[in-house]
Amino acid sequence: MLELSVQPVTAAENTLSMLGRKYVATGNLTRPEDLIALSASVGVTKSYYGPGVTEMQVKTTDLPETVKGILADYAS
């Protein structure tokens, strides 16, 4: 038996779909549409690159040792 699953469509995916259809039909986008497409593409591809928001939150107020070393190098 074939199982079908439905994935929810995010606002970014919906935006890229609309702008993609316009781009294919006309061959260009307006400057605001270019910016919207850039923002939406980041929303879609963000999970492929780097840590998420929870991993990026600073848990302590102390700087990492690498940053302290760079600060010391630039101070001298």
C-alpha positions in Angstrom: 0.0 0.0 0.0 1.3 3.4 -1.0 1.5 5.9 1.9 1.1 9.5 1.1 2.1 12.3 3.4 1.3 15.9 3.3 3.9 18.5 4.3 2.7 21.9 5.5 3.7 24.8 3.2 5.5 27.6 4.9 5.0 31.3 4.0 8.5 31.3 2.5 7.7 28.3 0.2 4.5 29.9 -0.8 6.2 33.2 -1.6 8.9 31.5 -3.6 6.3 29.6 -5.6 4.4 32.8 -6.5 7.6 34.7 -7.4 9.0 31.7 -9.3 5.9 31.5 -11.5 6.2 35.2 -12.2 9.9 34.9 -13.0 9.4 32.0 -15.4 6.5 33.8 -17.1 8.2 37.3 -17.5 11.9 36.6 -17.1 12.4 39.3 -14.4 11.3 40.6 -11.1 11.0 44.0 -9.6 13.5 45.2 -7.1 11.1 44.7 -4.1 10.3 41.2 -5.4 14.0 40.5 -5.7 14.4 41.4 -2.0 11.4 39.3 -1.0 12.8 36.4 -3.0 16.1 36.7 -1.2 14.4 36.7 2.2 12.2 33.8 1.4 15.1 31.7 0.1 16.9 32.2 3.4 13.8 31.0 5.2 13.7 27.8 3.1 17.5 27.0 3.2 18.2 28.0 6.7 18.0 24.5 8.0 20.7 23.4 5.6 23.4 25.7 7.0 24.8 26.4 10.5 23.3 26.2 13.9 19.7 27.0 14.7 18.5 29.8 16.9 18.6 27.8 20.1 22.2 26.8 19.5 23.2 30.4 18.9 21.9 31.8 22.2 24.6 32.8 24.6 24.2 30.8 27.8 26.9 32.7 29.8 28.2 36.2 29.8 31.8 35.1 29.4 33.5 35.4 26.0 34.9 32.3 24.4 38.7 31.9 24.7 39.2 32.3 20.9 37.5 35.7 21.1 39.6 36.7 24.1 42.7 35.7 22.2 41.7 37.8 19.2 41.0 40.8 21.4 44.4 40.4 23.0 46.1 40.3 19.6 44.4 43.4 18.4 45.1 45.2 21.7 48.8 44.9 21.4 
